[in-house]
Amino acid sequence: MKIIMLGAPGAGKGTQAKMIAEKYGIPHVSTGDIFRANIKNGTALGKEAKQYMDQGLLVPDELTVKILLDRVAQEDCAGGYVLDGFPRTIPQAQVLDEALGKQNESIDYAVDVDVPDENIVKRMSGRRACLKCGATYHVEHIPPKQEGICDSCGSDLVLRDDDKPETVQNRLKVYHEQTQPLIEYYTQKGILRTVDGTMDMEEVFRAIVAILG
């Protein structure tokens, strides 16, 4: 079973991807993780990707797909995988489909975790992080015992720049321009399934399991 997770930043698709991977015994394949692993291990593909990243450039789609295919060709992906963070654009989706097609393979489901923008801004601006030990909280859903103080190590909690409302709005704008068209792309292919991401995390997961069977 080959699954792509779609959804705006902060929709919770990464969390759901991990839960799916655990339930079905398939790898959670995050493009960010693959890049870091290839660069750390000094692979030929990693070195090539690093040249672009060191210049602040985006890694070209063809190279990203090469690195991705290299990962999903590994033995643990034989029974399928959950893709998280890729594809982000229609050209990336087309390159991926073409590459999988050459191996007589295709994506089975594209699962869209749908959350309205205003919910995402509220959800992300409520996050608080401890920069010392890495613990994360939410002012409403997972508040610390003492406001502004980390339960684990007693350090101050901060609102990360990434989670500030203006940053989130910018990330959502990029998502709507570049990634949202994938919803139509996968709808036309007949593999898109949408779940209501405003529900409780466990309810969202149950809805996804009902789709995947």
Backbone hydrogen bonds in HBPLUS format (Angstrom, degrees):
<---DONOR---> <-ACCEPTOR-->    atom                        ^
c    i                          cat <-CA-CA->   ^        H-A-AA   ^      H-
h    n   atom  resd res      DA  || num        DHA   H-A  angle D-A-AA Bond
n    s   type  num  typ     dist DA aas  dist angle  dist       angle   num
A0081-TYR N   A0001-MET O   3.07 MM  80  6.55 131.6  2.32 134.9 144.5     1
A0108-ASP N   A0002-LYS O   2.83 MM 106  5.25 146.7  1.94 135.1 146.1     2
A0109-TYR N   A0002-LYS O   3.23 MM 107  6.69 159.5  2.28 154.2 158.5     3
A0003-ILE N   A0081-TYR O   2.93 MM  78  6.27 169.9  1.94 164.9 168.2     4
A0083-LEU N   A0003-ILE O   2.73 MM  80  6.10 170.9  1.74 161.0 162.4     5
A0004-ILE N   A0109-TYR O   2.87 MM 105  6.32 155.9  1.92 152.4 160.6     6
A0111-VAL N   A0004-ILE O   2.81 MM 107  6.21 155.8  1.87 173.9 175.3     7
A0005-MET N   A0083-LEU O   2.98 MM  78  6.10 158.3  2.02 164.6 167.7     8
A0006-LEU N   A0111-VAL O   2.75 MM 105  5.79 170.6  1.76 153.3 150.3     9
A0113-VAL N   A0006-LEU O   2.93 MM 107  6.18 170.0  1.94 142.5 140.8    10
A0011-ALA N   A0008-ALA O   2.97 MM   3  5.38 150.7  2.06 142.1 138.7    11
A0016-GLN N   A0012-GLY O   3.13 MM   4  6.40 164.1  2.15 151.1 155.6    12
A0017-ALA N   A0013-LYS O   2.80 MM   4  5.95 151.8  1.88 144.5 152.7    13
A0018-LYS N   A0014-GLY O   3.09 MM   4  6.36 155.7  2.15 146.3 151.3    14
A0019-MET N   A0015-THR O   3.10 MM   4  6.42 156.3  2.16 147.3 153.8    15
A0020-ILE N   A0016-GLN O   2.86 MM   4  6.10 156.0  1.91 153.8 160.2    16
A0021-ALA N   A0017-ALA O   2.94 MM   4  6.11 164.7  1.96 149.1 153.5    17
A0022-GLU N   A0018-LYS O   3.00 MM   4  6.22 154.9  2.07 144.7 151.3    18
A0023-LYS N   A0019-MET O   2.97 MM   4  6.18 163.5  2.00 147.2 151.7    19
A0024-TYR N   A0020-ILE O   2.92 MM   4  6.04 170.7  1.93 161.5 163.5    20
A0025-GLY N   A0021-ALA O   2.89 MM   4  5.53 116.9  2.29 134.7 146.9    21
A0026-ILE N   A0021-ALA O   3.07 MM   5  4.81 142.1  2.22 129.4 137.7    22
A0082-VAL N   A0027-PRO O   2.98 MM  55  6.38 159.3  2.02 164.9 169.1    23
A0029-VAL N   A0082-VAL O   2.78 MM  53  5.79 158.8  1.82 157.4 164.5    24
A0084-ASP N   A0029-VAL O   2.94 MM  55  6.06 157.3  1.99 155.5 152.0    25
A0033-ASP N   A0030-SER O   3.04 MM   3  5.28 115.9  2.46 101.9 116.7    26
A0034-ILE N   A0030-SER O   3.02 MM   4  6.39 155.7  2.08 153.7 161.2    27
A0031-THR N   A0084-ASP O   3.40 MM  53  6.80 151.2  2.49 155.7 162.1    28
A0035-PHE N   A0031-THR O   2.95 MM   4  6.19 166.8  1.97 156.4 159.0    29
A0036-ARG N   A0032-GLY O   3.09 MM   4  6.30 168.9  2.10 149.9 152.8    30
A0037-ALA N   A0033-ASP O   2.91 MM   4  6.10 157.9  1.95 148.6 154.8    31
A0038-ASN N   A0034-ILE O   2.90 MM   4  6.10 164.4  1.92 156.1 159.7    32
A0039-ILE N   A0035-PHE O   2.94 MM   4  6.13 159.8  1.98 154.7 160.5    33
A0040-LYS N   A0036-ARG O   2.87 MM   4  5.95 161.9  1.90 147.2 153.1    34
A0041-ASN N   A0037-ALA O   2.91 MM   4  6.01 155.0  1.97 145.3 152.1    35
A0043-THR N   A0038-ASN O   3.09 MM   5  5.44 156.3  2.15 153.1 157.2    36
A0042-GLY N   A0039-ILE O   3.15 MM   3  5.03 151.5  2.23  96.9 105.5    37
A0047-LYS N   A0043-THR O   2.85 MM   4  6.15 157.6  1.90 156.1 161.1    38
A0048-GLU N   A0044-ALA O   3.09 MM   4  6.32 155.1  2.15 142.9 149.7    39
A0049-ALA N   A0045-LEU O   2.93 MM   4  6.18 158.9  1.97 148.8 154.4    40
A0050-LYS N   A0046-GLY O   2.88 MM   4  6.03 154.3  1.95 147.3 154.7    41
A0051-GLN N   A0047-LYS O   3.20 MM   4  6.45 143.7  2.34 142.0 149.5    42
A0052-TYR N   A0049-ALA O   3.13 MM   3  5.52 125.3  2.45 104.5 116.7    43
A0053-MET N   A0049-ALA O   3.04 MM   4  6.36 167.6  2.06 153.0 156.7    44
A0054-ASP N   A0050-LYS O   2.78 MM   4  5.79 159.6  1.82 153.3 157.1    45
A0055-GLN N   A0052-TYR O   3.05 MM   3  5.37 138.1  2.24 103.2 115.0    46
A0057-LEU N   A0052-TYR O   2.91 MM   5  5.04 157.1  1.96 151.7 144.1    47
A0056-GLY N   A0053-MET O   2.93 MM   3  4.92 157.8  1.98 103.9 110.2    48
A0063-LEU N   A0060-PRO O   3.09 MM   3  5.49 119.5  2.47 107.1 120.9    49
A0064-THR N   A0060-PRO O   2.97 MM   4  6.27 163.3  2.00 158.6 164.2    50
A0065-VAL N   A0061-ASP O   2.85 MM   4  6.07 163.8  1.88 157.3 160.9    51
A0066-LYS N   A0062-GLU O   2.94 MM   4  6.14 148.9  2.04 137.9 147.1    52
A0067-ILE N   A0063-LEU O   2.94 MM   4  6.22 163.0  1.97 154.5 157.3    53
A0068-LEU N   A0064-THR O   2.91 MM   4  6.13 154.1  1.97 145.4 153.6    54
A0069-LEU N   A0065-VAL O   2.74 MM   4  5.92 164.1  1.76 154.8 158.3    55
A0070-ASP N   A0066-LYS O   2.93 MM   4  6.08 151.4  2.01 144.8 153.1    56
A0071-ARG N   A0067-ILE O   3.11 MM   4  6.38 144.8  2.24 137.5 146.3    57
A0071-ARG N   A0068-LEU O   3.03 MM   3  5.11 119.6  2.41  94.3 109.3    58
A0072-VAL N   A0068-LEU O   2.92 MM   4  6.30 162.6  1.95 155.5 159.7    59
A0073-ALA N   A0069-LEU O   2.94 MM   4  5.91 122.0  2.29 138.2 150.8    60
A0074-GLN N   A0071-ARG O   3.13 MM   3  5.67 162.8  2.16 112.7 118.1    61
A0077-CYS N   A0074-GLN O   2.96 MM   3  5.77 160.8  2.00 125.6 131.8    62
A0078-ALA N   A0075-GLU O   3.08 MM   3  5.47 166.1  2.10 119.0 120.6    63
A0080-GLY N   A0077-CYS O   2.94 MM   3  5.08 162.2  1.97 111.4 116.7    64
A0093-ALA N   A0089-THR O   3.05 MM   4  6.38 155.1  2.11 148.0 155.3    65
A0094-GLN N   A0090-ILE O   2.86 MM   4  6.13 154.5  1.93 157.8 164.9    66
A0095-VAL N   A0091-PRO O   2.98 MM   4  6.22 159.1  2.02 149.5 154.5    67
A0096-LEU N   A0092-GLN O   2.94 MM   4  6.14 160.1  1.98 149.3 155.1    68
A0097-ASP N   A0093-ALA O   2.88 MM   4  6.08 163.7  1.91 147.9 152.5    69
A0098-GLU N   A0094-GLN O   2.94 MM   4  6.06 160.1  1.98 146.9 152.5    70
A0099-ALA N   A0095-VAL O   2.98 MM   4  6.16 160.3  2.01 147.1 152.4    71
A0100-LEU N   A0096-LEU O   2.87 MM   4  6.10 164.7  1.90 156.8 161.0    72
A0101-GLY N   A0097-ASP O   2.80 MM   4  5.87 151.0  1.88 143.3 152.3    73
A0102-LYS N   A0098-GLU O   3.14 MM   4  6.44 142.9  2.29 142.8 150.7    74
A0103-GLN N   A0100-LEU O   2.91 MM   3  5.23 142.1  2.05 104.6 116.4    75
A0105-GLU N   A0100-LEU O   2.85 MM   5  4.95 160.7  1.89 137.4 137.8    76
A0104-ASN N   A0101-GLY O   2.94 MM   3  4.76 158.9  1.98 108.2 110.0    77
A0110-ALA N   A0191-ILE O   3.00 MM  81  5.84 165.5  2.02 135.4 134.4    78
A0193-ARG N   A0110-ALA O   2.88 MM  83  6.18 155.3  1.94 159.8 160.0    79
A0112-ASP N   A0193-ARG O   2.81 MM  81  6.18 161.0  1.84 156.2 162.7    80
A0195-VAL N   A0112-ASP O   2.93 MM  83  6.23 167.1  1.95 164.1 163.7    81
A0114-ASP N   A0195-VAL O   2.95 MM  81  6.04 161.3  1.99 171.6 172.7    82
A0197-GLY N   A0114-ASP O   2.80 MM  83  4.98 149.7  1.90 131.1 136.1    83
A0119-ASN N   A0116-PRO O   3.08 MM   3  5.49 124.7  2.40 108.0 121.3    84
A0120-ILE N   A0116-PRO O   3.19 MM   4  6.58 153.9  2.26 150.3 158.1    85
A0120-ILE N   A0117-ASP O   2.97 MM   3  5.09 114.0  2.42  97.3 113.7    86
A0121-VAL N   A0117-ASP O   2.93 MM   4  6.26 161.8  1.96 162.5 166.9    87
A0122-LYS N   A0118-GLU O   3.11 MM   4  6.25 162.2  2.14 142.8 147.7    88
A0123-ARG N   A0119-ASN O   2.77 MM   4  5.92 158.3  1.81 147.3 154.5    89
A0124-MET N   A0120-ILE O   2.81 MM   4  5.93 171.6  1.82 157.0 158.5    90
A0125-SER N   A0121-VAL O   2.95 MM   4  5.90 157.3  2.00 143.7 150.6    91
A0127-ARG N   A0124-MET O   3.10 MM   3  5.34 162.9  2.13 107.4 112.8    92
A0139-VAL N   A0126-GLY O   2.86 MM  13  5.29 162.1  1.90 144.2 147.0    93
A0128-ARG N   A0137-TYR O   2.96 MM   9  5.06 158.9  2.00 127.7 128.2    94
A0137-TYR N   A0128-ARG O   2.77 MM   9  5.06 158.8  1.82 158.9 161.2    95
A0129-ALA N   A0158-VAL O   2.81 MM  29  5.33 162.7  1.84 149.7 154.5    96
A0158-VAL N   A0129-ALA O   2.84 MM  29  5.33 163.0  1.86 146.0 150.0    97
A0130-CYS N   A0135-ALA O   2.90 MM   5  5.32 156.9  1.95 162.9 165.6    98
A0134-GLY N   A0130-CYS O   2.87 MM   4  5.16 138.2  2.05 136.5 146.9    99
A0138-HIS N   A0142-ILE O   3.01 MM   4  4.63 164.9  2.03 105.5 110.3   100
A0142-ILE N   A0138-HIS O   3.04 MM   4  4.63 133.8  2.26 112.3 125.7   101
A0149-ILE N   A0146-GLN O   3.02 MM   3  5.56 159.5  2.06 144.9 143.2   102
A0157-LEU N   A0148-GLY O   2.88 MM   9  5.02 152.5  1.95 131.7 131.6   103
A0150-CYS N   A0155-SER O   2.83 MM   5  5.35 166.9  1.84 160.4 165.0   104
A0154-GLY N   A0150-CYS O   2.94 MM   4  4.75 140.4  2.10 125.6 133.9   105
A0163-ASP N   A0160-ARG O   2.95 MM   3  5.31 144.1  2.08 107.6 118.2   106
A0164-LYS N   A0161-ASP O   3.17 MM   3  5.32 162.6  2.20 107.4 112.8   107
A0167-THR N   A0164-LYS O   2.91 MM   3  5.37 120.7  2.26 114.6 129.9   108
A0168-VAL N   A0164-LYS O   2.93 MM   4  6.16 163.6  1.96 160.2 165.6   109
A0169-GLN N   A0165-PRO O   2.89 MM   4  6.10 158.4  1.93 150.6 156.3   110
A0170-ASN N   A0166-GLU O   3.15 MM   4  6.38 152.6  2.22 138.6 145.2   111
A0171-ARG N   A0167-THR O   2.94 MM   4  6.27 157.9  1.99 151.5 157.8   112
A0172-LEU N   A0168-VAL O   2.85 MM   4  6.10 153.3  1.92 151.6 159.4   113
A0173-LYS N   A0169-GLN O   2.94 MM   4  6.18 148.0  2.05 142.4 151.2   114
A0174-VAL N   A0170-ASN O   3.08 MM   4  6.42 160.3  2.12 151.2 154.9   115
A0175-TYR N   A0171-ARG O   2.94 MM   4  6.18 155.5  2.00 143.2 150.7   116
A0176-HIS N   A0172-LEU O   2.86 MM   4  6.13 164.3  1.88 154.2 156.8   117
A0177-GLU N   A0173-LYS O   3.05 MM   4  6.28 152.5  2.12 146.1 153.8   118
A0178-GLN N   A0174-VAL O   2.85 MM   4  5.92 168.1  1.87 156.8 160.1   119
A0179-THR N   A0175-TYR O   2.78 MM   4  4.98 136.9  1.97 128.9 143.1   120
A0180-GLN N   A0175-TYR O   2.94 MM   5  6.18 153.8  2.01 156.2 156.8   121
A0182-LEU N   A0179-THR O   2.90 MM   3  5.66 156.5  1.96 123.0 130.3   122
A0183-ILE N   A0180-GLN O   2.87 MM   3  5.63 155.7  1.93 125.0 131.1   123
A0185-TYR N   A0181-PRO O   3.12 MM   4  6.43 159.1  2.16 146.3 152.7   124
A0186-TYR N   A0182-LEU O   2.85 MM   4  6.04 166.2  1.86 156.1 156.6   125
A0187-THR N   A0183-ILE O   2.95 MM   4  6.02 137.7  2.14 135.7 148.0   126
A0188-GLN N   A0184-GLU O   2.97 MM   4  6.19 160.2  2.01 152.1 155.2   127
A0191-ILE N   A0186-TYR O   3.11 MM   5  5.74 151.8  2.19 166.1 164.1   128
A0190-GLY N   A0187-THR O   2.90 MM   3  5.01 148.2  2.00 101.5 112.0   129
A0203-GLU N   A0200-ASP O   2.87 MM   3  5.18 119.8  2.24 106.6 122.8   130
A0204-VAL N   A0200-ASP O   2.92 MM   4  6.27 156.5  1.97 160.5 168.3   131
A0205-PHE N   A0201-MET O   3.05 MM   4  6.31 157.8  2.10 144.5 150.6   132
A0206-ARG N   A0202-GLU O   2.92 MM   4  6.21 154.6  1.98 143.4 150.2   133
A0207-ALA N   A0203-GLU O   2.98 MM   4  6.24 154.1  2.05 147.1 153.6   134
A0208-ILE N   A0204-VAL O   3.00 MM   4  6.36 150.3  2.09 147.6 155.9   135
A0209-VAL N   A0205-PHE O   2.89 MM   4  6.18 162.4  1.92 156.0 160.7   136
A0210-ALA N   A0206-ARG O   2.95 MM   4  6.16 149.5  2.04 143.8 152.0   137
A0211-ILE N   A0207-ALA O   3.27 MM   4  6.54 137.0  2.46 134.2 144.4   138
A0211-ILE N   A0208-ILE O   3.00 MM   3  5.12 127.8  2.28  97.7 111.8   139
A0212-LEU N   A0208-ILE O   2.91 MM   4  6.26 163.9  1.94 157.1 161.2   140
A0213-GLY N   A0209-VAL O   2.73 MM   4  5.64 149.5  1.82 147.7 155.4   141
